[in-house]
Amino acid sequence: KYNTQSIRSNPTYRDIIAAGEDITLIDTMQDKDATGVFRYAFQTAGEIRDLITGEPCGFLIVNVSEMALFQRYSDQIKDGKAFFIVSDAGEILSAKDKRLIGTMHPAWANGFDNTSKRGLTVKRNGKEYFLLSEYIPGAGWNLVEEIPNATALTPLTRIRTYSIIIISIAIALIFLLLARIAQHTLPPVLLIQDKMAQVAGGDFKVRITHKRTDEFGHIANSFNTMVAQIENLFTAVRYEEKQKRLAELDFLHAQINPHFIYNTLSAIRSFVEMNRNKEAEEMLLCFSKLLRKTISRSQEFITVEQELETIRQYVELQKMRYPDQFTVEYDIEDEVIGCAIPSFILQPVVENAIFYNTGLNRKGLITITGCLRDDTILLAVIDTG
């Protein structure tokens, strides 16, 4: 089978001749005469030279079964993975499927370059594989691992699953934390909101009762202080407004009463001088009743009925002074009788109406009306003078 001439003429051993005595590794080849595990083998070979003359005298060729390579990585073949020993030219030198030995690996057939790491995927039997290639120093071979994409992505899938679980747990914890915060903060916020609405509605007696020492406690204390100050200010303003109204009424009284008193007393004096003592007595009695109500101001607000009673007494006095000069009629709705109005509000207007209805060639008519329009009291003094 082997002789010097056949070895020298066989291209397979060309590297042996060129290397001289250096041992050379020859790629796996199929020995058709061999059987069993020796059918596929790789060789190590070297030239033998005479120790004295140095002349070539033979060759040393050692056949090593491909199984010696296969056993080195066979225990890693699992989870659908595949391993190959591939030459730099892309020829498969070792594989689990021995029928692939001597064929071209698909990656190299598609232009895979182990140096530039191009083409890191390969398709085999309708499935896509992720390709890993590692150079084997000293042999010029490559250890190629093919991992199914599903297997290669399993760590990523596992990471995604773990990430989803962690994110879900984090979101749940955040919701629980927010719920806890809301449970702690929402009731006092709603309480403060409700109390503020009551204050906006005009209730200044509102206070927040609490035992908290946190921020809401400080807010509640500030709220109570603010409402107390508003209540004090409101009370002061209301008191000042009341005093202002009383001062205005006093000013009105001060303007009207002297003039009214002087004229009435003059009329009484005239009756006395004319010996009309009975008329003077009636006028004096009516005047004293009216004076008691107008000068002694015990109430700021009185009912419409009380005001009309004062007006009637005033009208009677004026009729005594100006007999047959005017007539007064009253048209007051029942709903208005009990309503409260500022005291002494109609007398100046009625006095003005009487003034313009005296000294005429005809008898004047003064009408005093009162009615309700929605929530408003409408009072009117109408005269023909």
FIMARRO-506766 format. One line per 10 residues: number of its first residue (from 1); their letters; for each residue x, y, z of C-alpha. Coordinates in steps of 0.001 Angstrom, whole numbers. Each point is the difference from the previous one (the first is absolute). Last residue first. Example, Ala and Ser with C-alpha at 12.3 -4.5 7.8 and 13.67 -1.06 7.14 Angstrom:
<sites>
2) sa) 13670,-1060,7140  -1370,-3440,660
</sites>
This chain:
<sites>
385) gtdivallit) -97689,116328,43366  -1618,-3271,-1018  1873,-2208,2454  1608,-3441,17  1991,-1404,2950  1378,-3459,-928  1314,-3005,1919  1318,-3089,-1806  1275,-2769,2275  2314,-2305,-1966
375) ddrlcgtiti) 202,-3811,114  -2138,-571,-3121  -1897,3299,-269  -1886,550,3254  -2459,2865,458  -473,3365,1706  -1953,3060,-1075  -438,3496,1486  -2340,2207,-2020  -116,3762,376
365) lgkrnlgtny) -2933,1852,-1589  -92,3784,-256  -3088,2146,505  -241,2698,-2611  954,3634,-291  3408,-897,1417  1577,1444,3161  947,-3424,1298  758,-3074,-2146  3732,618,-509
355) fianevvpql) 722,173,3741  -2106,-3078,655  2152,-2018,-2447  3221,1233,1666  -1322,-982,3418  -926,-3429,-1366  3562,-460,-1286  1544,1138,3290  -2333,-2323,1981  624,-3138,-2072
345) ifspiacgiv) 3414,-1196,1299  -461,836,3696  1033,-3511,1074  1884,-2244,-2398  -2328,-2739,-1328  -1192,-3337,1395  -2856,-1884,-1661  -3179,-689,1999  -2350,2165,-2067  1536,-944,-3373
335) edeidyevtf) -1825,-3298,-530  -3320,1708,790  374,2326,-2976  -18,3739,736  -2228,2449,-1864  -380,3051,2249  -1790,3226,-948  893,3528,1118  -2194,3020,-774  1220,3541,-514
325) qdpyrmkqle) -754,3665,656  -3314,-310,1899  1634,1142,3252  3667,970,-161  1293,167,3587  -2461,-2534,1347  587,-2150,-3065  3724,193,727  -461,-1400,3481  -2207,-2794,-1302
315) vyqriteleq) 2615,-834,-2645  2694,-310,2680  -2168,-2341,2046  -709,-2071,-3105  3704,-85,-909  928,-1295,3465  -2547,-2792,-324  1305,-702,-3487  3517,-501,1400  -1295,-2459,2586
305) evtifeqsrs) -1861,-1972,-2692  3064,-48,-2245  1876,-1670,2821  2881,1657,1835  3784,42,-498  2494,2198,1864  -1855,-359,3264  -71,2161,3123  71,3384,-1762  -1645,2420,2373
295) itkrllksfc) -498,3078,-2174  -2345,-1423,-2597  -2175,-2170,2159  -478,2345,2951  -486,2943,-2353  -2844,-1764,-1738  -1825,-653,3237  623,3563,1213  -1240,1452,-3310  -3242,-1968,154
285) llmeeaeknr) -662,1287,3501  964,3577,-948  -2243,-107,-3061  -2917,-1275,2002  559,2712,2651  370,2740,-2602  -3182,-1164,-1746  -1805,112,3355  1544,3360,925  -1195,1816,-3042
275) nmevfsrias) 203,3303,1843  1495,1629,-3123  3230,643,1900  13,-3639,1107  -436,-1241,-3552  2841,2272,-1148  2244,-1295,2732  -690,-3581,-1104  906,931,-3569  3263,1627,1147
265) ltnyifhpni) 815,-3104,2026  -476,-2114,-3104  2173,2234,-2156  2828,77,2541  -143,-3739,607  151,-812,-3730  2927,2362,-635  1859,-1234,3054  -818,-3656,-792  1057,-69,-3662
255) qahlfdleal) 3719,758,-30  940,-1588,3304  -2134,-3006,-850  1843,-428,-3271  3346,318,1766  -1109,-2501,2595  -1039,-2342,-2795  3412,401,-1621  1720,-580,3337  -2070,-3103,532
245) rkqkeeyrva) 1003,-1258,-3438  3673,650,773  -278,-1698,3366  -1461,-3041,-1713  2732,42,-2616  2655,241,2712  -1536,-2925,1868  -144,-2079,-3181  3614,877,-789  1115,-967,3508
235) tflneiqavm) -1956,-3269,-113  1435,-811,-3409  3519,790,1189  -432,-2186,3066  -1455,-2834,-2079  2783,343,-2567  2588,-139,2786  -1619,-3122,1469  -161,-1557,-3466  3729,666,-563
225) tnfsnaihgf) 1004,-1389,3391  -2055,-3154,-544  1499,-454,-3480  3532,537,1318  -606,-2667,2633  -1434,-2359,-2632  2969,624,-2311  2432,-705,2859  -1844,-3244,785  -4,-887,-3675
215) edtrkhtirv) 3780,436,-58  465,-2454,2879  -965,357,3661  -3489,-1449,-224  -2494,128,2848  -2861,1639,-1860  -3080,2218,329  -464,2287,-2998  -2065,3118,753  -3095,1493,-1600
205) kfdggavqam) -1619,2945,1788  574,2211,-3054  -2884,-1503,-1969  -384,2288,-3023  -315,-2534,-2818  3695,395,-801  659,-1051,3604  -2071,-3131,-539  1880,-747,-3233  3286,453,1882
195) kdqillvppl) -1174,-2545,2581  -803,-2526,-2738  3377,497,-1694  1810,-344,3324  -1838,-3267,677  660,-1252,-3545  3719,693,446  -43,-1616,3449  -1655,-3130,-1436  2280,-194,-3101
185) thqairalll) 3412,24,1702  359,-3330,1820  -2223,-2117,-2206  1509,1703,-3040  3517,-794,1251  -984,-3612,627  -1651,-227,-3407  3096,1558,-1565  2210,-2534,1773  -2252,-2862,-1055
175) filaiaisii) 3,1321,-3539  3805,307,82  292,-3536,1394  -2218,-1314,-2777  2049,1907,-2582  3235,-1422,1449  -1452,-3529,21  -1084,413,-3611  3411,1430,-935  1753,-2938,1698
165) iisytrirtl) -2276,-2536,-1701  366,1692,-3389  3773,159,453  128,-3669,1020  -1947,-927,-3110  2171,2212,-2176  3146,-1474,1559  -1341,-3503,-610  -820,906,-3580  3478,1466,-388
155) ptlatanpie) 1506,-3120,1530  -2162,-2148,-2334  974,2027,-3067  2867,-2310,-888  -2242,-3032,521  -2703,1355,-2306  2667,1114,-2483  1358,-3524,-124  3702,-30,993  2677,-1072,-2505
145) evlnwgagpi) 3502,-330,1417  3064,49,-2265  3479,-999,1214  2333,1293,-2675  3115,-1608,-1452  3463,1304,-889  1434,-2567,2370  2486,1969,2102  -2674,2251,1558  -3638,-1135,-211
135) yesllfyekg) -2105,2973,-1199  -3404,427,1678  -3235,309,-1950  -3480,706,1366  -2998,-174,-2355  -3651,654,895  -2214,-2511,-1690  -3069,385,-2177  -2163,-2995,-742  -1198,-1342,-3348
125) nrkvtlgrks) 2392,-2968,61  2972,2363,536  72,3786,-185  3066,1851,1165  519,3134,2045  3186,1871,933  665,1132,-3587  3103,2126,405  2472,-629,2798  2787,1969,-1739
115) tndfgnawap) 2616,-2715,548  -2361,-2971,-193  -1207,1157,-3396  -3343,-1479,-963  -651,300,-3733  -3200,-2005,-373  1883,-3288,-570  1990,819,3113  -3222,98,1996  -1402,-3069,-1722
105) hmtgilrkdk) 2985,-2190,1046  1520,-1651,-3040  38,-3800,-16  2895,-2301,992  -1720,-1224,3136  -3776,603,-239  -789,-3717,-187  1647,-418,3378  -2939,1662,1719  1507,846,3378
95) asliegadsv) 2565,2155,-1780  3695,181,-813  1989,1323,-2973  -2655,2178,-1647  1594,1938,-2864  -232,3801,305  3386,907,-1475  1295,871,3449  -856,-3543,1014  -3132,-828,1970
85) iffakgdkiq) -397,-2016,3202  -3735,-115,602  -2392,265,2927  -3807,-26,9  -2411,1307,2674  -3567,-1260,328  -19,329,3787  2999,-2336,222  3369,-707,-1651  2532,1128,2619
75) dsyrqflame) 917,-3582,1004  1071,-674,-3591  2691,2706,75  3286,-1887,541  -1572,-3336,-944  -412,1224,-3581  3710,725,-382  1127,-3482,1040  -2956,-1358,-1997  1694,1350,-3143
65) svnvilfgcp) 2396,-2971,367  3695,860,-57  2181,-1221,-2897  3766,406,558  2269,503,-3005  3804,-80,407  1758,431,-3325  3150,-1459,-1546  3719,295,-735  524,3678,-571
55) egtildrieg) 3776,789,148  1409,1525,3147  3282,-1877,-564  515,-1118,3570  -3453,-24,1590  -1663,-1149,-3212  -3244,1871,-486  -3603,-907,746  -2692,2364,-1342  -2981,852,2154
45) atqfayrfvg) -3661,-918,355  -2971,540,2248  -3172,-1339,-1460  -3738,455,318  -2392,-2893,-40  -3402,-1099,-1250  -404,-3737,-630  1990,-710,3169  -3042,-89,2289  -1414,-2945,-1877
35) tadkdqmtdi) 1699,-1162,-3189  3030,972,-2052  439,-634,-3719  -2073,3048,-963  2179,2257,2100  -1810,3302,267  2046,3063,775  481,2315,2900  2436,2816,-632  3749,-589,129
25) ltidegaaii) 2066,1294,2936  3706,418,-723  2953,-1108,2149  3178,1872,-904  2656,-2246,-1624  -431,1582,-3400  -2840,2482,-115  -249,80,-3808  -193,-3772,-268  -2682,-145,2667
15) drytpnsris) -1950,2873,-1586  -210,-1940,-3288  -1465,-2979,1806  -3573,444,-1216  1229,782,-3504  1052,-3703,-395  3074,-387,-2297  2527,-40,2805  -2104,-2426,2032  -538,-2304,-2940
5) qtnyk) 3739,-88,-727  1010,-672,3571  -2386,-2855,419  -3331,-397,1719  -2779,-2448,-857
</sites>
